[in-house]
Amino acid sequence: MLDEKDREILAALQENAMLTSEALGARVYLSPSQAARRRQRLEAQGTITSYRARIDPAQIGLGVQAFVQVQMGTHTPDGAKSFKRLLAAMPQVVNAWTLTGEADYLLRVWCADLSALNTLIHDRLLPHPAVARVHSQIVMEQLKQAAALPV
C-alpha cells in the first residue's frame, strides 16, 4: 500500500526524476535518508519501473509524429506474434496498443519526414502477411506532452 508520502514522492519524481535525496526530502518534508529509503522501496517493489530522459524530437531530426491504426486480415496466434516481432524491430514505433473496435493496433510513430513515414507504412507495415489495412493520422500540433500519472 502507498501512503501519502509515497504518493508525494512519486509525484515529485514524475516531475523531475533527477532529484537528489536531499532535494526530494525537502520537497516532501522528510529527511534525505528517509526519502532515499522510500525511493529505493518504491523501485524494489516495482512501483517505479525506470527513469528516462525526455528528448526534443526536433533536436534529433524527427519532424513527423503520427498515429497509425492497423487492421489485421487474419487473427492467428502466429500472425500476432510475427507482427509483434516486426514492431519490436522498428525504433520509429514508440508506443503500440491493442484495441477494441475496427482497428486491432494503434501505433504512435516518429519519423524524420513524410517520406520516411511513407516508407514505414508501405515498405514495413503493409507487406506483413497478416495486415489488411493501415490508416494514418499525422499530428499537426501536440497540445500536451505525456503527463504524469495522477498519484
C-alpha positions as CSV (number, residue, x, y, z in Angstrom):
1,M,0.0,0.0,0.0
2,L,1.1,3.5,-0.8
3,D,0.8,6.2,1.9
4,E,0.5,9.9,1.3
5,K,4.3,10.4,1.5
6,D,4.9,7.7,-1.1
7,R,2.4,9.5,-3.4
8,E,4.2,12.8,-2.9
9,I,7.5,11.2,-3.7
10,L,6.0,9.6,-6.9
11,A,4.5,13.0,-8.0
12,A,7.9,14.7,-7.4
13,L,9.9,12.1,-9.3
14,Q,7.5,12.2,-12.2
15,E,8.2,15.9,-12.4
16,N,12.0,15.5,-12.0
17,A,13.5,12.0,-11.7
18,M,16.9,13.5,-11.0
19,L,16.0,14.9,-7.6
20,T,18.7,14.1,-5.1
21,S,17.7,12.6,-1.8
22,E,18.2,16.0,-0.2
23,A,16.0,17.8,-2.7
24,L,13.4,15.1,-2.6
25,G,13.3,15.0,1.2
26,A,13.0,18.8,1.3
27,R,10.1,18.7,-1.2
28,V,8.1,16.1,0.7
29,Y,9.2,17.1,4.3
30,L,11.3,14.0,5.0
31,S,15.0,13.6,5.9
32,P,17.2,12.8,3.0
33,S,17.8,9.3,4.4
34,Q,14.0,8.6,4.8
35,A,13.4,10.0,1.2
36,A,16.1,7.7,-0.2
37,R,14.8,4.6,1.6
38,R,11.3,5.2,0.4
39,R,12.5,5.8,-3.2
40,Q,14.5,2.5,-3.0
41,R,11.5,0.7,-1.7
42,L,9.3,2.1,-4.5
43,E,11.9,0.9,-7.0
44,A,12.4,-2.5,-5.4
45,Q,8.6,-3.2,-5.3
46,G,8.3,-2.2,-9.0
47,T,6.1,0.9,-8.4
48,I,8.9,2.9,-10.1
49,T,9.8,0.9,-13.2
50,S,12.5,3.1,-14.8
51,Y,13.9,6.6,-15.3
52,R,14.0,8.2,-18.7
53,A,15.1,11.5,-20.3
54,R,12.6,13.4,-22.4
55,I,14.3,14.4,-25.7
56,D,13.2,17.2,-28.0
57,P,12.3,15.2,-31.3
58,A,13.3,18.2,-33.5
59,Q,16.8,18.2,-31.9
60,I,17.4,14.7,-33.2
61,G,15.9,15.1,-36.6
62,L,12.4,13.8,-36.0
63,G,9.9,16.1,-37.7
64,V,6.8,13.9,-38.1
65,Q,4.7,12.3,-35.4
66,A,1.8,10.1,-36.5
67,F,-0.7,7.7,-35.2
68,V,-1.2,4.6,-37.3
69,Q,-4.1,2.3,-37.0
70,V,-3.5,-1.3,-38.2
71,Q,-6.3,-3.7,-39.0
72,M,-5.4,-7.3,-39.3
73,G,-6.7,-9.5,-42.1
74,T,-6.1,-12.7,-40.1
75,H,-6.1,-13.1,-36.3
76,T,-3.9,-16.2,-35.9
77,P,-1.5,-16.5,-32.9
78,D,1.4,-16.9,-35.3
79,G,0.4,-13.7,-37.2
80,A,0.1,-11.7,-34.0
81,K,3.5,-13.0,-32.8
82,S,5.1,-12.1,-36.1
83,F,3.5,-8.6,-36.1
84,K,4.7,-8.0,-32.5
85,R,8.3,-9.0,-33.6
86,L,8.0,-6.6,-36.5
87,L,7.0,-3.7,-34.2
88,A,9.8,-4.6,-31.8
89,A,12.3,-4.2,-34.6
90,M,11.0,-0.8,-35.6
91,P,12.5,2.0,-33.5
92,Q,10.1,4.5,-35.1
93,V,7.2,2.8,-33.3
94,V,7.5,4.4,-29.8
95,N,4.1,3.1,-28.5
96,A,1.8,0.3,-29.5
97,W,-1.5,-0.7,-28.2
98,T,-4.1,-3.4,-29.0
99,L,-7.6,-2.1,-29.3
100,T,-11.2,-3.0,-29.4
101,G,-13.2,-1.8,-32.4
102,E,-12.3,-1.6,-36.1
103,A,-8.5,-1.3,-35.7
104,D,-6.6,-4.0,-34.0
105,Y,-3.5,-1.9,-33.2
106,L,-2.7,1.7,-32.6
107,L,0.9,2.8,-33.2
108,R,2.5,6.1,-32.2
109,V,5.4,6.7,-34.6
110,W,8.1,9.3,-35.0
111,C,9.8,9.7,-38.4
112,A,12.2,12.2,-39.9
113,D,9.8,13.4,-42.6
114,L,6.7,12.3,-44.6
115,S,8.9,10.2,-47.0
116,A,10.1,8.2,-44.0
117,L,6.6,7.8,-42.8
118,N,5.5,6.6,-46.2
119,T,8.4,4.1,-46.3
120,L,7.4,2.8,-42.8
121,I,3.8,2.2,-43.9
122,H,4.3,0.9,-47.4
123,D,7.6,-1.0,-47.0
124,R,7.3,-2.3,-43.5
125,L,3.7,-2.5,-42.2
126,L,1.6,-3.2,-45.3
127,P,3.8,-6.1,-46.6
128,H,3.2,-8.0,-43.4
129,P,1.1,-11.0,-44.4
130,A,-1.4,-10.6,-41.5
131,V,-2.0,-6.8,-42.2
132,A,-5.1,-5.9,-44.1
133,R,-5.4,-2.2,-43.8
134,V,-3.4,0.8,-42.4
135,H,-4.8,4.2,-41.6
136,S,-2.5,7.0,-40.5
137,Q,-3.1,10.4,-38.9
138,I,-0.3,12.9,-38.9
139,V,0.0,15.1,-35.7
140,M,-0.2,18.8,-36.6
141,E,0.5,20.1,-33.1
142,Q,1.0,18.3,-29.8
143,L,-1.0,20.2,-27.2
144,K,0.0,18.2,-24.1
145,Q,3.1,16.1,-23.6
146,A,2.9,12.8,-21.9
147,A,1.7,13.8,-18.5
148,A,2.4,12.4,-15.0
149,L,0.1,9.8,-13.7
150,P,-2.4,11.1,-11.1
151,V,-1.0,9.7,-7.9
